[in-house]
Amino acid sequence: MGKTRDEVEELKANWSCDPCWDLKDTEGFEEYADELRKYQEEFSLAAEYEREAVEQKERLEAENLGLYGLYQLINQYGAMLERHQSAIRYLANGESSMALEALRGY
């Protein structure tokens, strides 16, 4: 028996709170794969747009305060921290070559 519309909408809501898997590949929802793929793409585009808008606002505020250099350093530190966290996850899974690529920023 296929999933109901309510189940599909509940899946989307749950995924939106923690989008850590490929939504279209969710087991049991194969008949909705196209809809789920489209939803994931739209969600990702909206999240990217929002991230860029926030980044632009923060950059302008930093420039107005004369703190643009500090702003850049903080962003660079954040990117480095993300790379290190990814590398740790790869190492924990025994994927040392992927850890090295994460540290290099690939």
C-alpha positions in Angstrom: 0.0 0.0 0.0 1.3 3.4 -0.9 1.9 6.3 1.4 -0.7 8.9 2.1 -0.4 12.6 1.3 -0.2 13.2 5.1 2.7 10.8 5.3 4.5 12.6 2.4 4.0 16.0 4.0 5.2 14.7 7.4 8.3 13.2 5.7 9.0 16.6 4.1 8.6 18.4 7.4 10.9 15.9 9.2 13.5 16.2 6.5 13.4 20.0 6.6 14.3 19.9 10.3 17.3 17.7 9.6 18.1 17.5 5.8 20.9 14.9 6.2 19.8 12.4 3.6 18.7 12.3 0.0 15.0 12.8 0.4 14.1 11.3 -3.0 15.7 8.0 -1.9 13.6 7.6 1.2 12.5 3.9 1.5 8.8 3.4 1.1 8.3 6.7 -0.7 9.5 5.6 -4.2 6.3 6.6 -5.9 6.9 10.2 -4.7 10.6 10.3 -5.7 10.1 13.1 -8.3 8.1 15.2 -5.9 10.6 14.7 -3.2 13.5 15.5 -5.5 11.9 18.7 -6.5 11.1 19.6 -2.9 14.7 19.0 -1.9 16.0 21.1 -4.7 13.7 24.0 -3.9 14.6 23.7 -0.2 18.3 23.8 -1.0 18.0 26.8 -3.3 15.9 28.7 -0.7 18.5 27.8 2.1 21.3 29.0 -0.1 19.5 32.2 -0.9 18.9 32.8 2.8 22.5 32.1 3.7 23.7 34.5 1.0 21.3 37.2 2.2 22.5 36.8 5.8 26.1 36.8 4.7 25.6 40.0 2.7 23.9 41.7 5.6 26.7 40.7 8.1 29.3 41.9 5.6 27.7 45.3 5.2 27.3 45.7 9.0 30.9 44.8 9.5 32.0 47.3 6.8 29.8 50.0 8.5 31.5 49.3 11.8 35.0 49.3 10.3 35.4 45.6 11.2 35.5 44.0 7.8 38.9 42.5 8.3 37.7 40.9 11.6 34.7 39.7 9.8 36.8 38.0 7.1 39.0 36.3 9.8 35.9 35.0 11.6 34.5 33.6 8.3 37.9 31.9 7.5 38.0 30.4 11.0 34.4 29.1 10.5 35.4 27.4 7.2 38.5 25.9 8.8 36.5 24.6 11.7 34.0 23.0 9.3 36.8 21.3 7.4 38.3 20.0 10.7 34.9 18.7 11.9 34.4 16.9 8.6 37.9 15.4 8.8 37.2 14.1 12.3 34.0 12.4 11.1 35.9 10.8 8.2 38.6 9.6 10.5 36.0 8.1 12.9 34.7 6.1 9.9 38.1 5.0 8.9 38.3 7.1 5.8 41.7 8.7 6.1 42.0 9.8 2.5 38.6 11.6 2.7 39.8 13.3 5.9 42.8 14.6 4.2 40.7 15.9 1.3 38.4 17.6 3.8 41.3 19.3 5.5 42.6 20.5 2.1 39.2 22.0 1.4 38.1 19.6 -1.4 
